[in-house]
Amino acid sequence: MIKDSTQDITWVKSCHPYLTSDTYRLLGNQGDLRKHSYHFVGIGGIGMSAIAQILRGQGHTVSGSDRNHDRKITPEVFQKLQSQGISLYPQNGSGVEQNTDFIVISSAIEDDNPDIRKAIALNRNIIKRADLLSEMFNANYGIAVGGTNGKTTVSSLVGYILDCAGLSPTIIVGGCIKNYVNNTYLGNAKAGTSDIISIEADESDGSITLYKPRISVITNISKDHKTIGELSKLFTTFSEKTTDTLVINADCPNLRELNLSHKNVITYGLNNDANINAKGIVCKPFQSTFNVNGKSFEINLPGIYNIHNALASIAVARWLKINDNVIATSLKNFMGVQRRMDVIGEVNGIRVIDDYAHNPEKISAVINAVKLGCKRIIAIFQPHGYIPASFMKEEFINAFIKVLSSNDVLFMPEIYYAGGTTNKSISSAEFVSRIKEGGRNAFFVEDREDIIPEIKRLAHSGDCILVMGARDYTLTEFCHKILHLL
């Protein structure tokens, strides 16, 4: 039976005797620690909102501002933050006060932001999101999941399994775990009562090297934001800073070439030499089953790539001595992460799916998974930013030509612009032209709203409409518009 998070902490310690007693210092017993005031600039971001919710849950005073809040974009995100006692202000400097201890910013915030100018004028402490998270993480028993693909799902699975096992971890991830989404919480963070913290570690800004994990997972390495060489250096440093156990994907050729060494290495994959190896795999449209060492597991997630994700979480859970029955029940009950193969609905036999896929490997994986359950794919891909689009242009083009069939259809609106200074010399139209030359049905439609009438004209029973793209939360609203008009 799965123990809930309110169980006596002595049970946890008896199951995990190698952990120090400091690991189980309850947050509730830290009343003597000073409570601070934090103001988050760009609090609606998935990484910023997660930390803000944890700090608020620990009793700190938390406020924030966001351009999307000012524009009344994704209001449900900000309503949930406010319902937790987080104060929101216009992004005009009004939220920064003399008694604000820390102004938290991400790498996306520009120096001339009004909140930052106000903080400088008041001589307040400005701290980057990554530095704050690393401080929270390194002071505890940290489990960090990194990799260019799959890290959100793996970190969510790890956190959820540990929670179901009664270890009561603090969970901070880059997506909204459906099991934790409700009218108050976004689902991308959950405050625990032990000193175990499980996070998604981001490599895109290099911040992954700030962490000192007890357990780390590297899901894979592929070109995304940075070259393979740059990523290899980052993940090598990440592995070297891991003190207890390193979990790596044995099926990733770039990871194999790194030949990472550690006193405790656990490998996972479909490779027969992997320590955690899946056998008897059966993939259905939205469910997969497999066994590891004779133990059967089931996940209600599609595709081989999600079996890899499940194997990584099993590796971590087994290292922490969690019973296989608890792991299996947790995996079966895991509802997934929003915008990761998220079925928005179905009308007249036409299914609409929302997915965060934003690099060539993710796009290939999700399209192959969707093909298991439909006759034809009508894909909409919105590239996420001009710099990534330019950096991976050839890889994007080749991925679509390879993974789409001659029967499938691809629409691309213009590249998503998140604000700030950037070179807009590249356009989605260039991608579409090259993909057409490769023999695929590809169309450039500058304004994505104009894609909806085309989909209504083209879609038939048995088709799947797959919307892909990162950073832009309004893509989910776009999916609902498509569904409503079918």
N, C-alpha and C positions, 0 to 999 in steps of 0.2 A: 504494500500500500504506500502511496506517495504521502510523505509527511508535509504538512503545510508549514509556512514560514514562521509560525508562532511557536513552533516546538521548542523544547528546552535546548539551550545551546550546548549542554553537555553531550547530547546525542551526536551533534556534529563533530565535536572534538574527539569523541571516542571512535568515530568512523575515519577521522583524518588526523591521526596522532602526530604526523610529521609536521603539521602546521604549528607555529608558535602560539603561545597564549595571547600574545598581542594581536594576532590575527582576529581574535574574537572579542576585541574591545567593542562593546555595544555603543552605537551612536547615541543611544538614549542616556548613556552615562557620561556624556561629554558636556554636561551643563556648565562646567566651569570654563569652557572655551569661549572666547569672545565671539559674539555674533557680529557679522559685518553687513555693510550695505553695498550691494552690487548693482550697477546699471549696465545693461547689455545693449550695445549699438548694433542693430540688426537682429533683434531677439527672435524674429520669426524663422530664422534659418534653422535647419534640422539639427545642426551641431550646437548652435547657440541655445536653442530652446531646451535641449536635453539637459545641459549643465544648469541652466537657470531653474528648471523644475527641481533638480536634485538639491541645489542650494536652498531653494525655498522650502523644500521638504525637511531640510535640516534646521530650519528656524531662522535662516538669514533673511534680511530684507532685500527684496529683488524688484528691480524695475527694468524697463527697457523701451526702446523705440525701434521703429522699422518703417522703411519707405512703403512697404506693402500695406501696413496698417494705415498709414496716411492716405493711401490710394483706395482703401477699402477693398483690397484684394485678399482672398482667402480669409474672410472674417472669422470663420470657425476656429482657426488656429489661435487667433488672439483672444477670442472669447474663452477658450479653454485655459489659456495662460492667466487671464484675469480671474477666472473662477478659482484658481489656486492661490489667489492673493498677490499676484504679480501686477504691479502698477504699470500702465502704459502711457507714454507721452508722445507728442509729435516729435519728429526728428529735427528739432530746431534749437536744441540746447537746453530746453526747459526742464528736462528730466535729470540733468546733472546739477547737484547742489553741493554746498560746502561740506555737508556731512556725508557725502557719497564716498565710501572708502575706495572702491575700485570701479573703473570704467572698463568693461570687457569688450574687446573688438576682435573681429576676424580678419583674415588676410584680404577679404573683399572690401573692407572699409577704407575709404580714401582719407588722406590727411586733412583735407579741407572740410570734412564733415562737421556740421555745427556742434554736435555733441562733443567731438574731439577738441574743437577750438575752445569750447566752454571748459572742458576738463583741464586743458593747458592753462587757461586764464586763471582757474581756481587752484592750480598746482595740485590736481588730484592724480592718484595713481592710475596709469593706463596699463592694462595687462592683456596680452593676446589670449584668445580662447585656448589655443593649443598649450600655452604655458600654464594656464589655470588648470586645465584637465590633467596635465602631466603631474602637477603638484598634488592634485586629489588622488591620482592613480598611484604614484610612486610611494605614497605614505601608507599604502594598504597592500593587501595580498592581491596583486593585479594579474588579470588574464586579458591579454591583448590579441585581437585578431586583425591581421593585416593581409594584404594581397590586392592585386589590381582587379580581381573579379571574385565575387562571392562573399566578401568580408561582411557585408551587412547581414545577409542571411545566416552565415555561420555564427557571428557574434550574437545575433538574436536567438538562435537555437541554443547556444552555450548558456546564455543568461537564463533562458526559459527552463532548460533542463535543471540547472542548479537551483533555480527558484522552486521548481516542483519537488526537488529532492530535499527541500527544507534548509538549504544553505543560505538563503536570504541574501543574495548578492545585490549590490548596487549595479544597475545596468544602464549603460549609455551607448546608444547605437545611432547609426545614420539612417534609420528608417522607422516606421511606426509599426510595432508588433501588434497584430490584430487582437491577440489574446489580452492585451493591456489597454486597448483603445476603448474609451467610454466618454461620457458627456463632460468629464472634467479633465482627463489626461489624454495627451496626444499619443502616447504609446511608445515614444522613442527613449523613454527613461523610466526607471523604477528605483526608488530609494529602498535599500535593504537595511537590515539591522546588524549585519556582521561587517567585518572589514574586508570581505571579498568584493572586488569590483571587476566587472567584466565589460570591456569596451571594444568599440571598433576603432582601430588605429589607422589614420589617414596618411597615405604616402604622397599624395598629390602636392602638398606644400612642404614636404620634407619633415613634418613634425613627428613622424613615426619614430625618429631617432631620440626623441625626448623621453621616451618611456623606458622604464626598467621593470619588465614583466617578470613575474614568477613563472608564468606559463605563457608562451606565445604560439600563435598559429600563423603560418604563411600559406595562403590558399593557392597562389600561383603568381607568376610574373609575366606580364605582357605589356606591350607598348600602350601607354595611357597617360597623358600629360607629360611624361618623361620618357627618355630612351631606355632600352633594356639595360644598357651599361649604367646609367644613372640609378635606375631602380635596383639593380643588383647591389650596388654599393649601399643603398639605404637599407635593404633587407638584410644584408650581411651585418651591418651595424646593429640592426634590430635584434638579430639572432644572438649576437655577441653580448648584448645587454640583458639577455634572458638568463635568469639565475637558476631555474629549476628544470623546466622541460620545454623542448622545442617540438612542435607538431607541424609537419610539412607534407605537402601533396606530392606523392611519389610519381604521379602521372604527368607532372609539369616538366617539360624538357629544360626550360630555363632555370628551374630550381635544381634539377639534377646536375646541371653544369656548374652551379655554384659550389656543390659538394660541401654544404654547410656541416660543420662539426659541432657537437655539443655532448656533454656528459650523458644527457638523457634526450634521445631523439625518438619520436614516434612518427612513423610514416603511415599514410593512408592512401587509398586509391583502388583502382581496378587492377593494378599491377599485382601479380602473384607474390612478389617479394615484399609488398607493403605489410606493415604490422597489423593495420586495420584494413582488411580486404573484403570487398563485397562480392558475394557469389549469388547465383540464382536470381539474377536481376529480372524483374518484370516491370516495364514502363507502360503505364496507361496514360490517357490524356491529362488527368489531373491527380494521379496517384502512382506511387512506385513502391515496390516491395523488394526486399533483398535480405540476405542473411550474412552475419559476421560470426565466424567460429561456431556455426550451427545455430546461432540465435537469430530469430526472425525479427525484422524491423519493417515498419510501414510509415511512409510519409505522404501526406496529402498535398504534395507538390510535384510538378511535372519535370521530366527531363533528367538525363544522365548528370547534368551539372548539379542538380539538387541532391542526387545521391552522393556526389563528392562532398557537398556541403554537410550532409547528414553524417558522413563518415568522420569528418573533421570534428564535429561536435561529440560524436561517440568517443573519439580518441581522448578528448579533454575530460569527458565525464568518467571514463574508465580510469584515467590516471588519478582522478579525485576519489576513486573507490565507490562511485555511485553504482548501485545495483542495476544490472541489465534490464530487469523488469521495469524499473523506474524510468530508465532511458527510453525503452520502447514505448511505454505509455505516454511519456512526454512528447516524443516525436510524432506519435499518432494524433495527439491532441493539439499539436502546434498548428495554428491557423494560417501562418505565413506573415509576410510583411507587405504593407500597403505599397502599391506601385511596383511590386515584383510579381509578374504574372497575375495581376489582380483582375478577376472577372467582374466587370461592371454590371453586366446583365446580358440578356438574350431576348431578341424579338424576331418572330417569324423565322426561327432557325438560324439567325445571324447573331453571332456572339461578339461582344466588344470587350477587349482586354487592354488594360493599362499597365505599362512596364517602364521601369527606370533605365532600360538599356541605353547606353550612351557611348560605348566604345565598340570597335569591330567584333571583338570576341564575345561580348555580351549580346550583341545583336544577332550573331550567328547562333548562339546557344538558345536564345528565346524563340527565334523563328523555327528552329528545328524542333523545339518542344511543342510549339503551337501546331505544327504540322501533324502531330500525332492525333489531333482531334478535329480536323477540318478539311474541307475539299480544296479551299483556296484562301490565300492570305491577301488581304488588302491592308498594306502597312502604311502608317504615317510616321515618319521620322523627322523630328525637329532637332537639328544639331545644337549642342549646348555651348555656345560661345565661339567667337571667331578664332581665338588662338587654338583651342583644341581641334576645331574643324580644319584649320590649315595644317596643323601638326600631323594629323592622322588622315589626311585627305585620300591618299592612295589606298590605305588600308580599308577605309570606309567603302570606297568604290569597289574594290576587289571582293569585300565581304558580301555586299549586296548582289553582285553578279554571280557569286558562287552559291549563296544560300537560297536565293529566290528562284522559282521555276519560271518557265515561259508563260505560265498561266497566272502567276501572281501579279499584283499591282503595287507599286510604290508611289506615294505622294510625299513630297518634301516642301514644307513652307520655308521661309527665310530663316536664317540662323538666329537662334535666341540671343538677344542682347540684354545682359543683366545690369547694364549701367557701367559708368566709368570710362576711362580712356582706353581705346583699343583701335587696332587697324581693321577697317571693314572692307578690305580689298578683295575678300573672297565671298562667294555667294553659293547658296544651295543649288542655284541653276547650273553651276559648273559640275557639281556632283551628278545631277540628273542627266546632263548631256553625255557624260562618260558612261553612266550606267545604261543608258539607251544604246550607246555604241556596243555595249556588251550583250545586247539582245534581250534586255529586260524591259518590262512595261513601267517606265518611270516618268513622273510628271512633276514639274516645278509649279507650285501655286503659292505666290508670295505671301498672301494673307491666309492663314490656315482656316479661317471661318469659311472661305470660299471652297474649301475641300468638301465640306459637308454635303452640299447639293450633288457633287460628283459621286460621293459614296452612296447616297440615296439612289442615284441612277444605276450604279454598277452592282450593288450588293444583292446577293441572292441567298436562299436557304443553303446552309452548309458552309458559307463563307465565315471567316473570322477577321474582324477588324482589329488590328493591333497598333496601338498608339505607343510610340517610344520617344524618350527624351528625358533629360535630367534638368535639375535646378528649378524648372518652371512648374510650380505647383498647380497652375491653372490648367495644365494638361489633363488632370483628372476631371475638372469641370467640362473640358472639351469632349472627353469621352462620354459624359452624361448627355451633352448636347447631341452627339451622334446617335446615342441610344434612343433619345426622345424623338428624334426625327425619322427614325427608320420605319 
